[in-house]
Amino acid sequence: MTLTAINRLSAIKGHIRTMSTTVNKVVHTSTAPAAIGPYSQAIVANGFVFCSGSLPVNPANGEVVPGGVKEQAEQVLTNMGEVLKASESSFGQIVKSTVFLKSMNDFAAVNEVYGKRLGGALPARSCVEVARLPKDVLVEIECIATVSK
């Protein structure tokens, strides 16, 4: 084995050791709705924050916001923004998101709100139509972002 190969192998082993000893941080903020099941709002691990799906729920009263898909998308992104903030991250640090829609007919309306709220950030994204979402909402969004620290 060459010296270069040995150095690379040593670096890889060090990286794996660092990853395996990293303590995951559970994220919880009262400025976003609490999880409605046995999961966390987000988990910070290895320099990333993995945000659970955000629903269009008002954190003050636990109710789905009134209105249509645009109002729901606004609340989803407000909630996601609060979880990202509590995770020491932001919309500009999102690297991947997934949008779940009750109807693909709402794609353009949600896209408009999403584009406006992300302010020019263009993370990788998937969008899928689903049969049903928790609390019978019209939209849910989850994301993965980098953290500042």
Secondary structure, DSSP 8 states (H G I E B T S, - for coil): --HHHHHHHHHHHHHHHHHHH---EEE--TTS---SSSS-SEEEETTEEEEEEE-SB-TTT--B-SSSHHHHHHHHHHHHHHHHHHTT--GGGEEEEEEEES-GGGHHHHHHHHHHHHTT---EEEEEE-S--GGG-SEEEEEEEE---
